[in-house]
Structures are given as C-alpha cells and as structure tokens.
C-alpha cells in the first residue's frame, strides 16, 4: 500500500463508508472499507483540506477479545407505551463468524476507539438489524493506495 498510518484512527471518518470484507486472523482483525474520509489532521494528508479514499484496510493488532452484539430496539406507540421491544443479543463466535461474509456492502455508522476498545457500528443493508463490534486490541493500522477529492457535499 502507498500510505500507512498507525494509531491515527481519529483522523478518519467512516460515516459514509461500507464494508467490503472482514477477516479475523489469530490476534488480528482486518476490516476493509470503501469511501473513507481522511481528515486534514492525518499525518499522510498533505492537502489543506479533508480528502477521501476508495478503499482502506483497517487492521486491529494484538487482539485480546472480540464481542459482537445484535443491537436491540424499542418501538413506542403514540401514547409512549411500548409496542415492541427486542433486547441486545451477544453472538457466539460461531454465529459472528457466519455473519461476517453477510456484512459485505453494509453501511458503517462509525468506528471509534475508547481506551483499548474499538467499536464498530454496522447496519444491515435493509436497516432491519444493526450490530456493534467491540474489539479489544493494542493498536490500529490503516493502509490505502491513493487519495481522491471529497465530493462537494462532504466538504
């Protein structure tokens, strides 16, 4: 890859991104995403403005723990009484390994780091289910091939 950064996750924005692939290998989680915004504060961005890239590989290294939760929800009636409620459900390793290929093309609501924990929020394409990934890892590395201009509506 032409550009590489380490521990600069906060200089990327994933709100317009979608997943192209997720792989879990030993103590490493590799997340390939498309349409990532790269902020001006990124060490590899030599422009005076935010840029973008078509394909970015986010690697979480020295992974200690992975938890995947199918997000619950509550639907209220007009009188604020609960019409339908589903609790959060933590998936087993077998369940989330089966889920990973199905997430290809799904939108990413965000990826953030809190302490040693990385959180990735994913919607399904039809937006009927959402998933929260919590990955405890030591560091993150981002790799991408080229910069491109950001569309006018995201500047």
C-alpha positions as CSV (number, residue, x, y, z in Angstrom):
1,X,0.0,0.0,0.0
2,X,1.2,3.5,-0.7
3,X,0.0,5.1,2.6
4,X,0.2,3.7,6.1
5,X,-0.6,5.2,9.5
6,X,-0.5,3.7,12.9
7,X,-2.8,4.7,15.8
8,X,-4.4,7.5,13.8
9,X,-8.0,6.2,13.8
10,X,-9.4,9.5,15.0
11,X,-8.2,11.2,11.7
12,X,-10.6,9.0,9.6
13,X,-14.3,9.3,9.3
14,X,-16.4,6.2,8.4
15,X,-19.9,7.7,8.3
16,X,-20.1,7.4,4.5
17,X,-18.4,4.0,4.4
18,X,-19.4,0.5,3.7
19,X,-17.8,-2.9,4.5
20,X,-16.1,-4.8,1.7
21,X,-14.6,-7.5,3.8
22,X,-13.9,-8.5,7.5
23,X,-11.3,-11.2,8.4
24,X,-10.4,-12.5,11.8
25,X,-6.9,-14.0,11.8
26,X,-5.2,-15.1,15.0
27,X,-4.7,-11.9,17.0
28,X,-5.6,-9.6,14.1
29,X,-8.9,-8.2,12.8
30,X,-8.8,-6.8,9.2
31,X,-11.6,-4.6,8.1
32,X,-11.7,-3.4,4.5
33,X,-14.0,-0.4,4.0
34,X,-14.8,1.8,1.0
35,X,-15.4,5.5,0.8
36,X,-13.5,6.7,3.8
37,X,-12.9,10.4,4.6
38,X,-9.4,11.3,5.7
39,X,-9.2,14.4,7.8
40,X,-6.7,17.2,7.2
41,X,-5.0,16.3,10.5
42,X,-3.9,12.8,9.2
43,X,-0.1,12.6,9.0
44,X,-0.2,11.4,5.4
45,X,-2.6,14.1,4.1
46,X,-0.5,16.8,2.7
47,X,-3.5,18.8,1.5
48,X,-5.1,21.8,3.3
49,X,-8.5,20.0,3.3
50,X,-10.0,16.7,4.1
51,X,-9.6,14.1,1.4
52,X,-11.0,10.6,0.8
53,X,-10.0,7.2,-0.4
54,X,-11.9,4.5,-2.2
55,X,-10.5,1.5,-0.3
56,X,-8.9,1.4,3.1
57,X,-7.7,-1.5,5.2
58,X,-8.0,-1.1,8.9
59,X,-6.1,-3.7,10.9
60,X,-6.6,-4.1,14.6
61,X,-3.5,-5.7,16.0
62,X,-2.8,-7.8,19.1
63,X,-6.5,-8.6,19.6
64,X,-7.4,-9.9,23.1
65,X,-11.2,-10.1,22.8
66,X,-14.0,-9.8,20.3
67,X,-17.6,-9.3,21.1
68,X,-20.4,-8.9,18.6
69,X,-23.9,-7.8,19.7
70,X,-27.0,-7.7,17.6
71,X,-28.5,-4.4,18.7
72,X,-31.8,-4.4,20.4
73,X,-34.6,-1.9,19.9
74,X,-37.8,-0.5,21.4
75,X,-40.8,0.8,19.4
76,X,-43.2,3.0,21.2
77,X,-46.9,3.7,20.5
78,X,-48.1,7.3,20.2
79,X,-49.0,7.2,24.0
80,X,-45.4,6.3,24.9
81,X,-46.3,2.8,25.8
82,X,-44.0,0.1,24.4
83,X,-45.4,-1.7,21.3
84,X,-42.4,-3.9,20.6
85,X,-39.0,-4.5,22.3
86,X,-36.0,-6.6,21.5
87,X,-33.0,-6.8,23.8
88,X,-29.4,-6.7,22.8
89,X,-28.1,-10.3,22.0
90,X,-24.4,-11.2,22.2
91,X,-23.5,-13.6,19.4
92,X,-21.3,-16.6,19.9
93,X,-18.1,-16.9,18.0
94,X,-19.7,-19.4,15.6
95,X,-22.6,-17.0,15.0
96,X,-20.5,-14.0,14.3
97,X,-18.0,-15.9,12.1
98,X,-21.0,-16.9,9.9
99,X,-22.3,-13.3,9.9
100,X,-19.1,-11.7,8.6
101,X,-19.5,-12.6,4.9
102,X,-23.1,-11.3,5.0
103,X,-21.9,-7.8,6.1
104,X,-20.3,-7.2,2.7
105,X,-21.7,-3.9,1.3
106,X,-23.4,-3.0,4.6
107,X,-23.1,0.7,5.8
108,X,-20.8,1.6,8.7
109,X,-22.3,4.1,11.1
110,X,-18.9,4.7,12.7
111,X,-15.6,3.2,14.1
112,X,-14.2,4.7,17.2
113,X,-11.6,3.9,19.9
114,X,-12.4,4.2,23.6
115,X,-9.3,3.2,25.7
116,X,-8.2,-0.2,24.4
117,X,-11.6,-1.0,22.9
118,X,-12.5,-0.4,19.3
119,X,-16.2,-0.1,18.5
120,X,-17.6,-0.6,15.0
121,X,-21.3,0.1,14.4
122,X,-22.8,-1.6,11.3
123,X,-26.3,-1.5,9.8
124,X,-27.6,-4.2,7.5
125,X,-28.5,-3.1,4.0
126,X,-32.2,-3.1,4.7
127,X,-31.6,-1.5,8.0
128,X,-33.7,-4.0,9.9
129,X,-30.8,-5.1,12.1
130,X,-27.7,-3.4,13.5
131,X,-24.5,-4.8,15.0
132,X,-22.0,-3.5,17.4
133,X,-18.5,-4.9,17.3
134,X,-16.3,-4.4,20.4
135,X,-12.7,-5.4,19.8
136,X,-10.1,-5.1,22.5
137,X,-6.7,-4.6,20.7
138,X,-3.4,-3.0,21.4
139,X,-3.1,-0.8,18.2
140,X,-4.6,0.0,14.9
141,X,-3.0,0.4,11.4
142,X,-4.6,2.0,8.3
143,X,-3.4,1.3,4.8
144,X,-4.7,2.8,1.5
145,X,-3.5,3.2,-2.1
146,X,-4.4,6.8,-3.1
147,X,-6.2,9.9,-2.1
148,X,-9.1,11.4,-4.0
149,X,-11.1,14.6,-3.7
150,X,-14.1,14.6,-1.5
151,X,-17.4,15.2,-3.1
152,X,-18.7,18.7,-2.7
153,X,-21.5,17.7,-0.2
154,X,-18.9,16.3,2.3
155,X,-16.6,19.3,2.3
